[in-house]
Amino acid sequence: MTTTNIEVQALQQQVKQLESELLGMKIFMSECGVYEAWSDQKDNYIVEDKIVRNFEEDLQNLFEVRMKGSDSFCSEVWCSLSNIIWKNEDGSEFSATFRYAGGLIASIIEEGDYMDWYCSGEYATVSEDIANGLLTLGWVPCEYD
């Protein structure tokens, strides 16, 4: 497939448009005081991203093969993530919305999207297998207060 000069120019124009829109968003956020607030707290967001990534990696490392082979187990995972706070012995916490839990499962099994698992079982119901597996990595399920 060859790219013509016209196609390249069109893509360059799209990039310029997106850059302009991004600059406009930054200016708007700055005027509203949102950009500064985010900038001041970005280290906290990075920490939060790391915590989420660690839980997700732990979940994937423990259960990916089993999840790819069993829809019912994927439903167990959804139930174990939705409306549950997972606390780690290091003080980290992870929680997921119904949609996020479904999307995480779809991402791990590399198939479908969040709707395939959304409300696929009784939320806030942690299976013994999942609890025991995650416990080996320091994660303990807790209900919301």
C-alpha positions in Angstrom: 0.0 0.0 0.0 1.5 3.3 -1.0 0.6 6.6 0.5 0.2 9.6 -1.8 1.3 13.1 -1.0 -2.4 14.1 -0.8 -3.0 11.5 1.9 0.2 12.5 3.8 -0.9 16.2 3.7 -4.4 15.2 4.9 -2.9 13.3 7.9 -0.6 16.2 8.7 -3.6 18.5 8.7 -5.4 16.2 11.1 -2.4 16.2 13.4 -2.3 20.0 13.4 -6.0 20.1 14.1 -5.7 17.7 17.1 -2.7 19.6 18.4 -4.7 22.9 18.2 -7.7 21.2 20.0 -5.3 19.9 22.7 -3.8 23.4 23.2 -7.4 24.8 23.5 -8.3 22.2 26.1 -5.2 23.0 28.2 -6.0 26.7 28.0 -9.6 26.1 29.1 -8.5 23.8 31.9 -5.9 26.4 33.0 -8.6 29.2 33.0 -10.8 27.0 35.2 -8.0 26.1 37.5 -8.3 22.4 36.6 -5.0 22.1 34.9 -3.0 23.5 37.9 -4.9 21.2 40.3 -4.1 18.2 38.1 -0.5 19.3 37.8 -0.1 19.6 41.6 -1.6 16.1 42.1 -0.1 14.3 39.1 2.3 12.4 41.3 -0.7 11.0 43.2 -2.2 9.9 40.0 1.0 8.1 39.0 0.9 6.3 42.3 -2.7 5.3 41.8 -1.9 4.1 38.3 0.9 1.9 39.7 -1.5 0.4 42.3 -4.1 -0.4 39.7 -1.5 -1.8 37.4 -0.1 -4.1 40.1 -3.5 -5.5 41.0 -4.3 -6.0 37.3 -1.0 -7.7 36.7 -1.5 -9.9 39.7 -5.0 -10.9 38.6 -3.7 -11.6 35.1 -0.7 -13.6 36.2 -2.8 -15.7 38.6 -5.8 -16.4 36.5 -5.3 -15.6 32.8 -5.1 -19.2 31.6 -8.1 -20.2 33.6 -10.1 -17.1 32.5 -9.4 -17.8 28.8 -10.7 -21.3 29.2 -13.9 -20.7 31.2 -16.7 -18.1 30.8 -18.1 -19.2 34.2 -14.8 -18.4 35.8 -14.7 -15.0 34.1 -18.1 -14.4 35.7 -16.7 -15.3 39.1 -13.9 -12.8 38.5 -16.5 -10.1 37.6 -18.4 -10.9 40.8 -15.2 -10.8 42.8 -14.2 -7.4 41.5 -17.5 -5.5 41.4 -18.3 -3.4 44.5 -15.4 -4.9 46.4 -12.3 -3.1 47.7 -9.1 -5.2 47.5 -6.6 -4.1 50.1 -3.0 -5.2 49.9 -0.7 -5.7 52.9 1.5 -2.8 51.6 -1.5 -0.4 52.0 -2.5 -0.3 48.4 -6.2 -0.5 47.4 -8.0 -1.5 44.3 -11.7 -1.2 43.4 -13.5 -1.4 40.1 -16.8 -0.3 38.7 -19.1 -2.8 37.1 -17.9 -1.6 33.7 -14.3 -1.4 34.6 -14.4 -5.0 35.9 -15.9 -6.2 32.7 -13.4 -4.3 30.6 -10.5 -5.7 32.6 -11.8 -9.3 32.0 -12.1 -8.6 28.2 -8.6 -7.2 28.2 -7.1 -10.2 30.0 -8.8 -12.8 27.8 -8.2 -10.6 24.7 -11.8 -10.9 23.5 -15.0 -8.8 23.5 -15.6 -5.8 25.7 -17.0 -4.9 29.1 -20.6 -5.6 28.1 -19.8 -9.3 27.7 -19.2 -9.5 31.5 -21.2 -6.6 32.8 -23.6 -8.0 35.5 -22.7 -11.6 34.6 -23.3 -12.7 38.1 -24.0 -11.5 41.7 -21.8 -8.5 42.4 -19.7 -8.2 45.5 -19.5 -12.0 45.8 -15.9 -13.1 46.1 -15.2 -16.8 45.2 -13.0 -18.8 47.5 -10.6 -19.6 44.6 -10.1 -15.9 43.7 -9.8 -14.8 47.3 -7.2 -17.5 48.1 -5.2 -16.8 44.9 -5.0 -13.1 45.5 -4.2 -13.6 49.2 -1.0 -15.3 48.2 0.0 -11.9 46.8 -1.2 -9.9 49.8 -4.7 -8.9 48.5 -7.7 -9.2 50.8 -11.3 -8.4 49.8 -13.2 -5.9 51.9 -16.8 -4.7 51.5 -17.6 -1.0 51.1 -18.7 0.6 54.4 
